[in-house]
Amino acid sequence: MALITDEFHEQKLKKYNINIKTKYIVGNQILERNTDNSKNDDIKNGIINSKEYYINNILKHKETEFDSRIEYTFIFKEEENKEETCPNCGMKAKLKDFKEGCPYCRTKYNIDYTDKDLGSKYHYDRVVRSNKYRIITGIIDFLVSLIISFIFIKTTSRTFNNIDVIKIFIYGLVLALILYYAFYILDAYVILGPIKKYKDKQNKKQIEFWQRTKLDKKKFFNNLNYEVRKYYYSKENIIDYDIIDYIEFKEFYKNNLLYVKVTSLVRVVYFINGKLKSKIIKDNYILKRHNNGTLNFKNGEYIIDCPNCGATISITKGECSYCHTKIKYLQEWVLEN
């Protein structure tokens, strides 16, 4: 049984006949997982390379910008009898019991967020892939070319008339086409310096956050992704999302509970009037830590006594089927509404 919001998401994709093909880089391989289950390779520490969005088996949209620090792992067929602990909620079971997702939280994957030194090449690539950057470069290129053409014609012509004005635009356009690639590369390096400086400052703050709080980073990111997944997939017009950059992590206490505010850049893919539209937004998530009351289970233990009425219940249900008492969290971090 899938997570309720995952089922809602799957129903949306089926309703609109949308299939999302996600391609991962694993070593020197390109592996793939599709939302229609036509291809589901096993992934170990893979980074997303691209996402292709098909409507009625026709490619309608593609995304290629992802955070390469996020690594994904999916279930391995060859390790089915291996004992596994769900990285999201801590449930322990045989790996084969995770085939339909974790028996408790239904998570089918785990993610890890690594502190990689991305270097100038990473930021350079992100700059030159931006459509906004291409447009701005084109405008700058054309304006500079017009100025060069004006100076050339003004200094070489005996007179200056309407024909010379037309020549300026023609020469400027030709020169702009010739110089565009040079501007494209030059502007990238001009823009790169401030961007890299800003990103390095962000990364330093994030490293200090993890060192200061000493939180379990892997569990935090799995919990965060699980909660954010529920948040976005529960919305009718959203069919997909990707966090493409974490901007800031800030902790605070309230009623003796630890909270972490996460600020992120998120690409959200909408399905509106039969068309796919993507938009990058800045979003905030506040996660609350459950200091007490989480449940811990040994391998294969799914049955407990309800703490309220004593009935025998399965933890996979989330609540007692008799008195509807909510079962305590296995998950450490939850999204604050």
C-alpha positions in Angstrom: 0.0 0.0 0.0 1.4 3.4 -1.0 1.4 6.6 1.0 -2.0 8.3 0.6 -0.5 11.3 -1.1 1.5 9.0 -3.4 -1.7 7.3 -4.4 -3.3 10.7 -5.1 -0.2 11.6 -7.2 -0.3 8.3 -9.1 -4.1 8.9 -9.8 -3.4 12.4 -11.1 -0.7 11.1 -13.5 -3.0 8.3 -14.7 -5.9 10.7 -15.1 -3.9 13.0 -17.4 -1.9 10.1 -18.9 1.4 11.6 -17.8 4.5 9.5 -17.5 7.7 11.0 -15.9 10.9 9.4 -16.9 13.7 10.2 -14.5 17.3 9.4 -15.5 20.0 8.9 -13.0 23.8 8.9 -13.3 25.3 6.0 -11.4 29.0 5.7 -12.1 29.4 5.6 -15.8 25.8 4.4 -16.4 22.5 6.2 -17.1 19.7 4.4 -15.3 16.0 5.1 -15.4 12.8 5.0 -13.4 9.4 5.8 -14.8 6.2 6.7 -13.0 4.2 4.3 -15.1 6.5 1.4 -13.9 7.5 0.6 -17.5 11.1 0.8 -16.4 12.4 0.8 -12.8 16.2 0.2 -12.5 17.7 -0.3 -9.1 19.7 2.8 -8.1 22.5 3.2 -5.7 23.8 6.7 -4.8 22.6 8.0 -8.1 22.2 11.7 -9.0 19.4 12.9 -11.2 20.5 13.8 -14.7 17.2 14.7 -16.4 13.4 14.3 -16.2 11.2 13.9 -19.2 7.5 14.5 -19.0 5.3 12.6 -21.5 1.6 13.2 -22.1 -0.1 10.4 -24.1 3.5 9.0 -24.9 4.5 12.3 -26.5 7.4 14.2 -24.9 6.1 17.6 -23.8 8.6 18.9 -21.2 12.1 18.3 -20.0 14.1 19.4 -17.0 17.9 19.2 -16.7 18.8 21.3 -13.7 19.2 19.4 -10.4 21.3 19.5 -7.2 24.1 17.0 -7.7 24.6 16.9 -4.0 21.4 14.9 -3.5 22.0 11.1 -4.1 19.2 8.6 -4.4 19.1 5.0 -3.6 16.3 2.5 -4.5 15.7 -1.1 -3.5 18.1 -3.8 -4.7 16.7 -7.0 -6.0 19.9 -9.0 -5.3 19.8 -8.1 -1.6 16.3 -9.0 -0.7 17.2 -10.9 2.5 19.4 -8.2 3.9 18.3 -6.6 7.1 17.3 -3.0 6.4 16.4 0.1 8.5 14.2 2.6 6.8 16.3 5.8 6.6 13.1 7.9 6.9 11.3 6.5 9.9 13.7 3.9 11.4 11.5 0.8 10.7 13.5 -2.4 10.7 12.7 -5.3 8.4 14.0 -7.6 5.6 14.7 -5.7 2.4 12.1 -7.8 0.6 9.5 -6.3 2.9 10.3 -2.9 1.5 9.2 -3.8 -2.1 6.0 -1.8 -1.8 7.8 0.8 0.3 8.6 0.8 4.0 5.9 -1.2 6.0 5.4 1.9 8.2 5.9 5.1 6.2 5.7 3.6 2.6 8.9 5.3 1.5 10.5 3.4 -1.4 13.8 5.2 -1.5 16.3 7.0 0.6 18.3 10.1 -0.1 21.7 11.4 1.0 22.9 15.0 0.9 26.7 15.2 0.6 29.0 18.1 1.2 30.8 18.0 -2.2 33.2 20.7 -3.3 31.3 21.6 -6.4 33.9 24.1 -7.6 33.7 26.7 -10.4 32.6 24.2 -13.1 29.3 23.4 -11.2 28.4 27.1 -10.9 29.6 27.8 -14.5 27.4 25.1 -15.9 24.3 26.3 -13.9 24.9 29.9 -15.3 25.2 28.9 -19.0 22.2 26.5 -18.8 19.9 29.3 -17.7 17.5 30.7 -20.3 17.5 34.0 -18.5 21.3 34.2 -18.9 21.0 33.5 -22.6 18.5 36.3 -23.1 20.5 38.8 -21.1 23.7 37.8 -22.9 21.9 38.3 -26.3 20.7 41.8 -25.3 24.2 42.9 -24.0 25.8 41.4 -27.1 23.5 43.3 -29.5 23.8 46.6 -27.7 27.6 46.4 -27.6 27.6 45.5 -31.3 25.4 48.5 -32.1 27.8 50.8 -30.3 30.8 49.3 -32.1 29.0 49.6 -35.5 28.0 53.2 -34.7 31.6 54.2 -33.8 32.9 52.4 -37.0 30.4 54.1 -39.4 30.7 57.5 -37.7 34.5 57.5 -38.0 34.6 56.2 -41.6 31.7 58.0 -43.2 32.0 61.5 -44.6 28.3 62.2 -43.7 25.9 60.6 -41.4 22.3 60.1 -42.7 19.4 57.7 -42.5 21.2 55.1 -44.6 24.0 55.1 -42.1 21.5 54.5 -39.3 20.2 51.4 -41.2 23.8 50.3 -41.7 24.4 50.5 -38.0 21.5 48.1 -37.3 22.5 45.7 -40.0 26.2 45.7 -39.1 25.2 45.5 -35.4 23.1 42.4 -36.0 25.7 40.7 -38.1 28.4 41.5 -35.5 26.1 40.4 -32.7 25.7 37.0 -34.3 29.4 36.6 -34.8 30.3 37.7 -31.2 27.4 36.0 -29.4 29.4 32.9 -28.4 32.3 35.0 -27.1 29.9 37.1 -25.0 28.2 33.9 -23.9 31.5 32.6 -22.4 32.8 35.9 -21.2 29.6 36.9 -19.4 29.5 33.5 -17.7 32.9 34.1 -16.1 31.9 37.7 -15.2 28.7 36.5 -13.5 30.5 33.4 -12.1 32.6 35.2 -9.5 29.8 36.8 -7.5 27.6 33.6 -7.8 30.4 31.3 -6.6 31.3 33.7 -3.7 27.7 33.7 -2.6 27.2 30.0 -2.9 30.4 29.3 -1.0 29.2 31.5 1.8 25.9 29.6 1.8 27.7 26.2 1.9 29.9 27.4 4.8 26.9 28.4 6.8 25.3 25.0 6.1 28.4 23.1 7.2 28.5 25.2 10.4 24.8 24.4 11.0 25.4 20.6 10.8 28.5 20.9 13.0 26.8 23.0 15.5 23.5 21.0 15.8 25.1 17.6 15.4 21.9 16.3 13.8 21.6 13.1 11.9 21.9 14.6 8.4 20.7 11.6 6.4 17.7 11.1 8.6 16.8 14.8 8.5 16.9 15.0 4.7 14.9 11.8 4.3 12.3 13.1 6.8 12.3 16.5 5.0 11.8 15.0 1.5 9.1 12.7 2.8 7.2 15.6 4.4 7.7 17.9 1.4 6.6 15.2 -0.9 3.3 14.9 1.0 3.0 18.7 0.9 3.3 19.1 -2.9 1.7 16.0 -4.1 -1.5 16.7 -2.1 -2.1 19.8 -4.3 -4.3 19.1 -7.3 -2.4 21.0 -10.0 1.1 20.0 -9.1 2.4 16.9 -10.8 6.1 17.1 -9.7 8.7 19.0 -7.8 12.5 19.1 -7.2 14.5 21.0 -4.6 17.3 22.4 -6.7 19.1 24.3 -4.0 19.0 24.6 -0.2 19.6 28.2 0.7 19.5 28.2 4.5 19.0 26.1 7.7 18.1 27.9 10.9 17.2 26.2 14.2 15.1 27.6 17.0 13.3 26.2 20.1 9.6 26.5 21.0 8.0 24.8 24.0 11.3 22.9 24.6 11.0 21.4 21.1 13.6 21.9 18.4 12.5 23.4 15.1 14.4 23.8 11.9 13.4 26.3 9.3 14.6 25.3 5.8 14.7 27.8 2.9 14.9 26.2 -0.5 14.7 26.9 -4.2 12.1 24.5 -5.6 11.1 23.8 -9.2 7.4 23.0 -9.3 5.8 21.4 -12.4 2.2 22.3 -12.8 -0.4 20.8 -15.1 -2.8 23.6 -16.1 -5.3 23.6 -18.9 -3.7 20.5 -20.4 -0.2 22.0 -20.5 2.9 21.5 -18.3 4.5 24.6 -16.8 7.5 24.7 -14.5 8.3 27.5 -12.1 11.2 28.0 -9.7 10.0 29.3 -6.4 11.5 30.1 -3.0 9.8 28.1 -0.3 10.2 27.7 3.4 9.5 24.5 5.5 9.5 24.3 9.3 10.2 20.9 10.7 9.6 19.9 14.3 11.6 17.3 16.1 9.9 14.7 18.2 12.2 14.4 21.2 10.1 11.9 23.0 7.5 9.3 22.2 9.0 7.7 19.0 8.7 4.0 18.7 11.6 1.6 18.1 11.1 -1.9 16.7 13.3 -4.9 16.1 13.4 -6.6 12.7 10.0 -7.9 11.7 8.0 -6.5 14.6 4.8 -4.8 13.2 2.2 -5.6 15.9 1.8 -3.7 19.2 -0.9 -3.2 21.8 -2.8 0.1 21.5 -1.6 2.3 24.4 -5.2 3.5 24.9 -7.6 0.5 24.6 -5.2 -2.4 24.5 -6.3 -3.8 21.2 -3.8 -5.6 19.0 -2.9 -3.3 16.1 -0.4 -3.0 13.3 1.9 0.0 13.3 1.5 0.2 9.5 -2.1 1.5 10.0 -1.0 4.7 11.7 -3.8 4.5 14.2 -5.9 2.0 16.3 -8.8 0.7 14.2 -10.9 0.4 17.3 -10.5 3.7 19.3 -8.6 5.6 16.5 -5.7 6.6 18.8 -2.8 7.8 16.8 0.3 5.7 17.0 3.4 7.6 18.1 5.9 8.6 15.5 8.7 6.5 14.3 9.8 9.5 12.2 12.0 12.0 14.0 11.1 15.1 12.0 7.6 16.3 10.8 6.5 19.3 8.9 4.8 21.9 11.0 1.5 23.0 9.5 
